[in-house]
Amino acid sequence: MGVNYEQYKREYKIVDHSNSTSMRYSNPETEDFKETHKDKDWKLEMMNVEINKLGHEGWEMVGINGNNEIYFKRKVQ
């Protein structure tokens, strides 16, 4: 009684998290974010916010490499 995985199509996405611009933040938004998170590693916090947004959209993280790329997949109906 296993799941038939072939019934699901998947889409894939590679996200570059090397800097705030690649995560779709403008310079003013980045400066505001830095100020709000000045007691933490703001870049790590920003990356976590973006990963969580993708998770809410149904994306599942499947890998990360040393070149600041995160790989995601999600089911397509």
ABEGO torsion letter per residue (X at the ends): XBBBAAABBBBBBBBBAABAAAAGBBAAAAAAAAAAAAABBAAAAAAAAAAAAAAAAGBBBABBBAAGBBBBBBBBX
